[in-house]
Amino acid sequence: MIPKIDSEIGITVYSTKFDGIGGKIRSKPEDFQVSEFLSEKIKNSIKDQDGYAVYKLKKKKIDTNHALSGIFRKTGVRLKSLGLKDASAITEQFVCSGNKGVSLENFSSDKYSLEKLGFVKKPLSKKDMIGNHFVLKISECQNRLESFEEYDKILNFYGYQRFGSQRPVTHLIGKAILHRDFQKAVDLILSFTSSYDSKENNEIREKLSDKVNYVQYFDQVPTQMDIERIVLKEMIERDDPIRAIRAIPVSLRRFYIQAYQSFIFNMSLSSAFLDGENLFVAESGDICYDDHGIIGKYVKGMDQRLALPFVGYSYYKKTRFDYQISKILEQEEISPKDFFIKEMQEVSSEGGFRQASIHCTDYSAHDDVVEFSLSRGSFATILLREIIKPKDPILAGF
């Protein structure tokens, strides 16, 4: 049976036949370890001097955005990450300065440390990080982890983190923006409640569901609800929902749109799988990625991986998945052209493609520990979901 929260984020199937071993992940941060790896070309290009500084950021109990904000606040140096890592893990990732000649020596706090690796001629981009390696412990599970062998038969869904985990709302905010219902987007940011969120958070959100309470309860909104405070302040001062949404950092506003695109992608993948489409082998006419991550038409005999459209204003209809995607867009009352947002062009999205299945390498499992590498953009939690088959993903640590 598919958990309710999975259906809410567009995942309505399991792609493996494995029964599941139950258990929990992230009982403590040490149980979930992840490290990025760069392409060999980029690793070899890091030199001792001249250019843009590159660092290894190690962190625990803090997400990437808050770690980088803390570094900027304490040092005045702004760094960019190649990928986002959440707080409930021990992580190692690469970050890079956007300005030449600006660098820090090694720096640390109680939750993170920075180690300078050297310099590169141009700033690193997301494409330079080609994957992540995971070492994960599953506690309280049945002793059958070693019998899971279907790691090459897992659909490349977007994981719970993309949607807000215990408060799956990011895609709903994105949808409201696409519908140009900016007041609804504000309401969702401020007052969407979830049974998985804390009692205190839900109580303050319920109060914020009524505009009359904005001024009275502003000071009671906890500092960790930083986005809510930004939106609330703007609504109190100007009562203009578009301005309130625009006050949110542009990277997060884009993330809301991407979260909704991710929901459409998950729905499309689920629907195609249920309709019997082969999502693990490319066919003539398919769009695919090759070994170097370059996208193109299927070529017989080449090592290619099937891709599905990631819907945006440049949606490409000529795939065997248009039947499922068009049906979903109709149900959602969304069209590709809606992804060009005249009122907020900076968050418009043309879309693209995404691999249909997870590319997993270096897989090994023993006792209650599983280890593997995934290409950039795939979620370890989606692979773990197929191994554990959790009845309640959030309570199981997802």
DRENGU-529528 format. One record per residue (C-alpha): residue in three letters; x, y, z. Coordinates in steps of 0.02 Angstrom, whole numbers. Layout:
N
+-----+--------+--------+--------+
!  aa !      X !      Y !      Z !
+-----+--------+--------+--------+
! ala !      X !      Y !      Z !
...
+-----+--------+--------+--------+
END
This chain:
398
+-----+--------+--------+--------+
!  aa !      X !      Y !      Z !
+-----+--------+--------+--------+
! met !      0 !      0 !      0 !
! ile !     65 !    172 !    -48 !
! pro !     77 !    293 !    100 !
! lys !    -34 !    448 !     93 !
! ile !    113 !    569 !     91 !
! asp !    187 !    479 !    -61 !
! ser !     26 !    507 !   -158 !
! glu !     25 !    690 !   -104 !
! ile !    193 !    715 !   -192 !
! gly !    144 !    617 !   -348 !
! ile !    222 !    447 !   -307 !
! thr !     87 !    314 !   -325 !
! val !    190 !    156 !   -363 !
! tyr !    335 !     48 !   -307 !
! ser !    443 !    -10 !   -452 !
! thr !    524 !   -159 !   -361 !
! lys !    446 !   -323 !   -304 !
! phe !    545 !   -328 !   -141 !
! asp !    433 !   -345 !     14 !
! gly !    527 !   -216 !    116 !
! ile !    625 !   -234 !    278 !
! gly !    544 !    -94 !    379 !
! gly !    647 !      7 !    500 !
! lys !    703 !    188 !    518 !
! ile !    835 !    301 !    443 !
! arg !    920 !    452 !    522 !
! ser !    897 !    393 !    701 !
! lys !   1052 !    500 !    726 !
! pro !   1151 !    608 !    601 !
! glu !   1292 !    478 !    593 !
! asp !   1168 !    355 !    516 !
! phe !   1155 !    459 !    357 !
! gln !   1321 !    507 !    279 !
! val !   1337 !    585 !    107 !
! ser !   1486 !    654 !     11 !
! glu !   1491 !    737 !   -160 !
! phe !   1613 !    689 !   -295 !
! leu !   1677 !    799 !   -435 !
! ser !   1725 !    751 !   -612 !
! glu !   1908 !    702 !   -634 !
! lys !   1933 !    848 !   -751 !
! ile !   1879 !    973 !   -618 !
! lys !   1976 !    887 !   -478 !
! asn !   2134 !    899 !   -583 !
! ser !   2101 !   1083 !   -622 !
! ile !   2111 !   1139 !   -438 !
! lys !   2276 !   1233 !   -415 !
! asp !   2368 !   1312 !   -268 !
! gln !   2341 !   1493 !   -320 !
! asp !   2250 !   1616 !   -434 !
! gly !   2065 !   1611 !   -473 !
! tyr !   1909 !   1565 !   -376 !
! ala !   1931 !   1479 !   -208 !
! val !   1859 !   1303 !   -187 !
! tyr !   1820 !   1228 !    -17 !
! lys !   1756 !   1067 !     58 !
! leu !   1611 !   1105 !    175 !
! lys !   1580 !    974 !    310 !
! lys !   1424 !    996 !    413 !
! lys !   1306 !    916 !    539 !
! lys !   1133 !    967 !    603 !
! ile !   1120 !   1114 !    483 !
! asp !   1064 !   1127 !    301 !
! thr !   1173 !   1198 !    163 !
! asn !   1083 !   1365 !    144 !
! his !   1092 !   1405 !    330 !
! ala !   1275 !   1352 !    340 !
! leu !   1322 !   1466 !    194 !
! ser !   1219 !   1609 !    269 !
! gly !   1313 !   1585 !    433 !
! ile !   1482 !   1590 !    345 !
! phe !   1433 !   1749 !    253 !
! arg !   1372 !   1830 !    414 !
! lys !   1532 !   1788 !    509 !
! thr !   1662 !   1817 !    372 !
! gly !   1582 !   1925 !    238 !
! val !   1628 !   1794 !    106 !
! arg !   1484 !   1732 !     -2 !
! leu !   1501 !   1552 !    -62 !
! lys !   1396 !   1449 !   -182 !
! ser !   1358 !   1264 !   -166 !
! leu !   1343 !   1138 !   -308 !
! gly !   1200 !   1048 !   -222 !
! leu !   1090 !   1060 !    -67 !
! lys !   1113 !    945 !     82 !
! asp !    987 !    939 !    224 !
! ala !   1016 !    952 !    411 !
! ser !    979 !    774 !    465 !
! ala !   1145 !    701 !    406 !
! ile !   1333 !    715 !    409 !
! thr !   1381 !    786 !    240 !
! glu !   1532 !    837 !    137 !
! gln !   1510 !    950 !    -12 !
! phe !   1603 !   1072 !   -124 !
! val !   1574 !   1260 !   -116 !
! cys !   1655 !   1397 !   -218 !
! ser !   1683 !   1584 !   -209 !
! gly !   1600 !   1691 !   -342 !
! asn !   1739 !   1822 !   -335 !
! lys !   1921 !   1805 !   -388 !
! gly !   2052 !   1829 !   -255 !
! val !   1928 !   1825 !   -110 !
! ser !   1969 !   1676 !      1 !
! leu !   1964 !   1615 !    180 !
! glu !   2086 !   1506 !    269 !
! asn !   2008 !   1354 !    353 !
! phe !   1857 !   1405 !    457 !
! ser !   1743 !   1311 !    576 !
! ser !   1597 !   1325 !    697 !
! asp !   1508 !   1195 !    805 !
! lys !   1401 !   1136 !    657 !
! tyr !   1514 !   1154 !    505 !
! ser !   1693 !   1172 !    445 !
! leu !   1772 !   1239 !    286 !
! glu !   1933 !   1169 !    214 !
! lys !   2014 !   1266 !     71 !
! leu !   2064 !   1149 !    -71 !
! gly !   2137 !   1278 !   -191 !
! phe !   2081 !   1382 !   -339 !
! val !   1999 !   1356 !   -509 !
! lys !   2001 !   1468 !   -663 !
! lys !   1812 !   1489 !   -668 !
! pro !   1681 !   1463 !   -532 !
! leu !   1618 !   1285 !   -511 !
! ser !   1441 !   1248 !   -572 !
! lys !   1315 !   1113 !   -528 !
! lys !   1370 !   1013 !   -680 !
! asp !   1544 !    993 !   -605 !
! met !   1472 !    888 !   -464 !
! ile !   1431 !    723 !   -547 !
! gly !   1360 !    626 !   -401 !
! asn !   1349 !    582 !   -217 !
! his !   1411 !    434 !   -116 !
! phe !   1303 !    373 !     29 !
! val !   1336 !    266 !    183 !
! leu !   1170 !    237 !    271 !
! lys !   1114 !    139 !    423 !
! ile !    937 !     69 !    435 !
! ser !    893 !     40 !    617 !
! glu !    755 !    -75 !    685 !
! cys !    743 !   -168 !    519 !
! gln !    717 !   -352 !    477 !
! asn !    878 !   -444 !    439 !
! arg !    854 !   -456 !    250 !
! leu !    947 !   -304 !    184 !
! glu !   1072 !   -410 !     88 !
! ser !    932 !   -493 !    -11 !
! phe !    882 !   -330 !    -98 !
! glu !    952 !   -338 !   -276 !
! glu !    837 !   -226 !   -378 !
! tyr !    939 !    -66 !   -361 !
! asp !    941 !    -52 !   -552 !
! lys !    750 !    -53 !   -561 !
! ile !    707 !    105 !   -465 !
! leu !    613 !    251 !   -540 !
! asn !    698 !    420 !   -524 !
! phe !    564 !    507 !   -422 !
! tyr !    595 !    671 !   -333 !
! gly !    607 !    636 !   -146 !
! tyr !    515 !    704 !      3 !
! gln !    643 !    844 !     34 !
! arg !    593 !    927 !   -130 !
! phe !    418 !    955 !    -62 !
! gly !    456 !   1010 !    116 !
! ser !    467 !    835 !    197 !
! gln !    351 !    841 !    350 !
! arg !    262 !    993 !    278 !
! pro !    235 !    950 !     94 !
! val !    185 !   1122 !     32 !
! thr !    321 !   1188 !    -86 !
! his !    237 !   1118 !   -243 !
! leu !     68 !   1188 !   -191 !
! ile !    146 !   1361 !   -172 !
! gly !    222 !   1340 !   -346 !
! lys !     54 !   1291 !   -419 !
! ala !    -30 !   1444 !   -340 !
! ile !    104 !   1557 !   -417 !
! leu !     77 !   1474 !   -588 !
! his !   -110 !   1505 !   -570 !
! arg !    -65 !   1688 !   -530 !
! asp !   -157 !   1665 !   -365 !
! phe !    -27 !   1757 !   -262 !
! gln !   -143 !   1777 !   -112 !
! lys !   -162 !   1588 !   -104 !
! ala !     28 !   1569 !   -114 !
! val !     45 !   1687 !     35 !
! asp !    -88 !   1590 !    131 !
! leu !      1 !   1424 !     98 !
! ile !    170 !   1493 !    155 !
! leu !     97 !   1563 !    315 !
! ser !    -42 !   1445 !    365 !
! phe !    -26 !   1273 !    281 !
! thr !    -25 !   1145 !    423 !
! ser !     32 !    965 !    426 !
! ser !      2 !    824 !    549 !
! tyr !    190 !    794 !    547 !
! asp !    235 !    971 !    599 !
! ser !    252 !   1020 !    783 !
! lys !    100 !   1069 !    885 !
! glu !    176 !   1243 !    915 !
! asn !    206 !   1273 !    729 !
! asn !     31 !   1218 !    683 !
! glu !    -46 !   1329 !    817 !
! ile !     42 !   1485 !    754 !
! arg !     -2 !   1441 !    574 !
! glu !   -185 !   1421 !    618 !
! lys !   -183 !   1597 !    694 !
! leu !   -100 !   1664 !    535 !
! ser !   -241 !   1594 !    429 !
! asp !   -335 !   1754 !    470 !
! lys !   -259 !   1919 !    410 !
! val !   -330 !   2007 !    562 !
! asn !   -200 !   1916 !    669 !
! tyr !    -45 !   1963 !    568 !
! val !     12 !   2110 !    676 !
! gln !    -37 !   2029 !    842 !
! tyr !     60 !   1867 !    813 !
! phe !    209 !   1928 !    711 !
! asp !    327 !   1926 !    862 !
! gln !    272 !   1750 !    906 !
! val !    328 !   1678 !    738 !
! pro !    491 !   1584 !    780 !
! thr !    652 !   1645 !    700 !
! gln !    676 !   1479 !    609 !
! met !    520 !   1523 !    509 !
! asp !    624 !   1654 !    420 !
! ile !    527 !   1649 !    256 !
! glu !    361 !   1665 !    347 !
! arg !    427 !   1818 !    440 !
! ile !    483 !   1899 !    275 !
! val !    312 !   1872 !    196 !
! leu !    217 !   1924 !    352 !
! lys !    315 !   2086 !    371 !
! glu !    279 !   2134 !    190 !
! met !     94 !   2093 !    208 !
! ile !     81 !   2197 !    368 !
! glu !    169 !   2345 !    287 !
! arg !     91 !   2343 !    113 !
! asp !    -43 !   2208 !    103 !
! asp !     18 !   2165 !    -73 !
! pro !     35 !   1976 !   -103 !
! ile !    144 !   1995 !   -260 !
! arg !    265 !   2107 !   -165 !
! ala !    263 !   1986 !    -19 !
! ile !    309 !   1839 !   -132 !
! arg !    443 !   1944 !   -219 !
! ala !    522 !   1983 !    -49 !
! ile !    570 !   1798 !    -39 !
! pro !    747 !   1761 !   -107 !
! val !    736 !   1723 !   -293 !
! ser !    820 !   1553 !   -272 !
! leu !    678 !   1496 !   -159 !
! arg !    544 !   1569 !   -271 !
! arg !    618 !   1469 !   -415 !
! phe !    620 !   1317 !   -301 !
! tyr !    431 !   1331 !   -277 !
! ile !    406 !   1321 !   -465 !
! gln !    531 !   1178 !   -479 !
! ala !    441 !   1085 !   -339 !
! tyr !    279 !   1092 !   -438 !
! gln !    371 !   1034 !   -594 !
! ser !    440 !    892 !   -488 !
! phe !    263 !    845 !   -434 !
! ile !    208 !    838 !   -617 !
! phe !    362 !    732 !   -656 !
! asn !    324 !    610 !   -513 !
! met !    143 !    597 !   -571 !
! ser !    199 !    567 !   -751 !
! leu !    323 !    432 !   -702 !
! ser !    194 !    345 !   -591 !
! ser !     61 !    353 !   -726 !
! ala !    177 !    289 !   -865 !
! phe !    233 !    144 !   -753 !
! leu !     52 !     97 !   -714 !
! asp !     11 !    104 !   -900 !
! gly !    146 !    -27 !   -932 !
! glu !    277 !     84 !  -1014 !
! asn !    454 !     15 !  -1004 !
! leu !    548 !    150 !   -908 !
! phe !    713 !     57 !   -891 !
! val !    753 !     30 !  -1076 !
! ala !    754 !    166 !  -1208 !
! glu !    665 !    138 !  -1374 !
! ser !    668 !    215 !  -1547 !
! gly !    604 !    394 !  -1540 !
! asp !    647 !    417 !  -1356 !
! ile !    747 !    562 !  -1284 !
! cys !    898 !    499 !  -1186 !
! tyr !   1054 !    549 !  -1089 !
! asp !   1221 !    474 !  -1139 !
! asp !   1368 !    431 !  -1023 !
! his !   1425 !    613 !  -1022 !
! gly !   1254 !    681 !   -975 !
! ile !   1223 !    748 !  -1151 !
! ile !   1043 !    737 !  -1208 !
! gly !    987 !    677 !  -1379 !
! lys !    879 !    557 !  -1477 !
! tyr !    893 !    369 !  -1449 !
! val !   1031 !    287 !  -1552 !
! lys !   1031 !     97 !  -1561 !
! gly !   1190 !     20 !  -1488 !
! met !   1237 !    173 !  -1384 !
! asp !   1237 !    166 !  -1194 !
! gln !   1094 !    286 !  -1160 !
! arg !    969 !    316 !  -1019 !
! leu !    787 !    356 !  -1051 !
! ala !    728 !    532 !  -1004 !
! leu !    554 !    603 !   -973 !
! pro !    501 !    784 !  -1001 !
! phe !    514 !    903 !   -854 !
! val !    369 !   1016 !   -900 !
! gly !    396 !   1203 !   -927 !
! tyr !    347 !   1333 !  -1057 !
! ser !    455 !   1244 !  -1189 !
! tyr !    375 !   1074 !  -1156 !
! tyr !    424 !    948 !  -1291 !
! lys !    267 !    849 !  -1337 !
! lys !    343 !    723 !  -1457 !
! thr !    377 !    581 !  -1333 !
! arg !    281 !    422 !  -1295 !
! phe !    236 !    501 !  -1126 !
! asp !    134 !    647 !  -1193 !
! tyr !    -28 !    549 !  -1164 !
! gln !      4 !    536 !   -977 !
! ile !     78 !    711 !   -958 !
! ser !    -61 !    800 !  -1053 !
! lys !   -192 !    710 !   -950 !
! ile !   -107 !    763 !   -787 !
! leu !    -91 !    945 !   -845 !
! glu !   -276 !    946 !   -888 !
! gln !   -322 !    877 !   -716 !
! glu !   -211 !   1008 !   -634 !
! glu !   -284 !   1147 !   -742 !
! ile !   -108 !   1198 !   -795 !
! ser !    -36 !   1222 !   -969 !
! pro !    148 !   1233 !  -1021 !
! lys !    130 !   1418 !  -1062 !
! asp !     84 !   1452 !   -878 !
! phe !    267 !   1421 !   -835 !
! phe !    310 !   1589 !   -915 !
! ile !    258 !   1707 !   -777 !
! lys !    240 !   1884 !   -843 !
! glu !    214 !   1955 !   -669 !
! met !    373 !   1873 !   -604 !
! gln !    481 !   1830 !   -754 !
! glu !    634 !   1789 !   -650 !
! val !    552 !   1626 !   -590 !
! ser !    486 !   1571 !   -761 !
! ser !    546 !   1398 !   -813 !
! glu !    565 !   1325 !   -987 !
! gly !    577 !   1147 !   -920 !
! gly !    686 !   1010 !   -993 !
! phe !    713 !    824 !   -962 !
! arg !    757 !    707 !   -819 !
! gln !    816 !    526 !   -814 !
! ala !    673 !    404 !   -791 !
! ser !    768 !    283 !   -680 !
! ile !    901 !    296 !   -546 !
! his !   1080 !    258 !   -599 !
! cys !   1153 !    171 !   -447 !
! thr !   1335 !    110 !   -438 !
! asp !   1454 !     40 !   -305 !
! tyr !   1306 !    -41 !   -217 !
! ser !   1342 !   -150 !    -65 !
! ala !   1244 !   -200 !     90 !
! his !   1286 !   -293 !    250 !
! asp !   1197 !   -309 !    418 !
! asp !   1099 !   -144 !    430 !
! val !   1213 !    -33 !    324 !
! val !   1191 !      4 !    139 !
! glu !   1318 !     98 !     32 !
! phe !   1301 !    163 !   -146 !
! ser !   1334 !    306 !   -267 !
! leu !   1201 !    402 !   -364 !
! ser !   1218 !    523 !   -508 !
! arg !   1181 !    706 !   -474 !
! gly !    998 !    747 !   -441 !
! ser !    941 !    574 !   -386 !
! phe !    876 !    549 !   -209 !
! ala !    945 !    417 !    -89 !
! thr !    778 !    419 !      2 !
! ile !    692 !    353 !   -155 !
! leu !    809 !    203 !   -160 !
! leu !    784 !    177 !     28 !
! arg !    595 !    189 !      4 !
! glu !    602 !     34 !   -108 !
! ile !    710 !    -61 !     19 !
! ile !    611 !    -15 !    175 !
! lys !    434 !      5 !    103 !
! pro !    389 !    116 !    253 !
! lys !    209 !    123 !    313 !
! asp !    239 !    302 !    372 !
! pro !    390 !    380 !    283 !
! ile !    400 !    533 !    397 !
! leu !    399 !    431 !    558 !
! ala !    528 !    316 !    476 !
! gly !    647 !    465 !    456 !
! phe !    618 !    509 !    273 !
+-----+--------+--------+--------+
END
